[in-house]
Amino acid sequence: MKALACTLLFSLCALTLVRADEFEDSLNAALKAWKENKVDEASTALQNANRIIAEKGGEKLEEVLPKTINGWTRGRLETQSLASAGGGTATKVNYKKGDPTKGEEKRITVNVTADNPLLSQVSAFLKAPALGALLGQKTRQIGEFSAMSIPKEGVLQFPVNQRYMIILQGKKIPEDELVALAKSFKTDLLKEMK
């Protein structure tokens, strides 16, 4: 019985090590395929490595976006690589509130983009409130961050440390509810992420 328990424990440890090395294995497979002039295989292996990086970033956002906020309940985070759009990752999650059986359910979609080169251009635009006002946008304060609100479209967006862009969108959701939800995110944790 002890031998069986030791074997099971060893198997679990080995499985954990395999998962921990999956990223390195993908990179090694890409390098090997590249050296053998198998471009498609190298590309597939690199895409797998990017997927692993995206998943790791999504795991970190679990702490930033609380599971429940003032009656809003968070769904499952979906993270994907933005390698084809210049780099970085995009994470999407829905928050729901209310009773769907009575037709009272509200939904807000939250998108968090990280480390995308286009982020600096969007951030610069958000820092020009006069230009935003011409487009029907309003400036709102989310803690220490300036956000742009587009009330007609139910959109609120703000950059965090020129590395992240958080966009909340909810049809027929009052602007104040979007702002309250955004203020409940643990954006201080984003500043600590590397």
Phi, psi and omega in degrees: 000319179297321180297320179295317179297318179296320179296317179297317179298316178298319179297317178298317178297318180296320177298319179297318179295321179299315180296320182295331183263004184300320179297312180297320178298320179296317179295318179295321178296321179296316180296317179297313180297321179298314180295333179268009179062032176258080188298317180298317179295320179297317179297317179298317180295321178292322176298322177295319177297318177297322178298319180295319177297316180299317179297320180297318178296322178296323178298321180294328181288345177305323181284326184288322183254095184303153181294323177225139179218113175044048179090348176275137179242131182276140174272198181279136178282136176241119182243139177221156178283146175251032182304322182285348180248027176101350177121170180094191181224160176229129178240135182234140177208150176252141170250137180235152179209140177101175184262112181292334181290337179259006181071024183253009183285135174249151181220135174235129176263131179244127176243131176238115177258135182233138171058035176263133182302333180288347183301321181295325178291318179293319179300319179297319178297319181293340179273005179246077185299331180296319178294317178299321180297324177297332182263010178084018180264155177236148177269132177233154179258125176244091185062236180271001185255141174272131181241154174253129180247137174240084187305321182298330182259356182066041183239138174224127182221144178204143177272151175235115177056030180051023178239334182234148171234124179250126180234123175252136178220127179212115179294134178059025176259124179302145182306320181298327178290321177297316181296315180298319179295314181299322180292341180274350177290147181271068184295337177298332177290330178297324181294332182275342183290144179238000000 
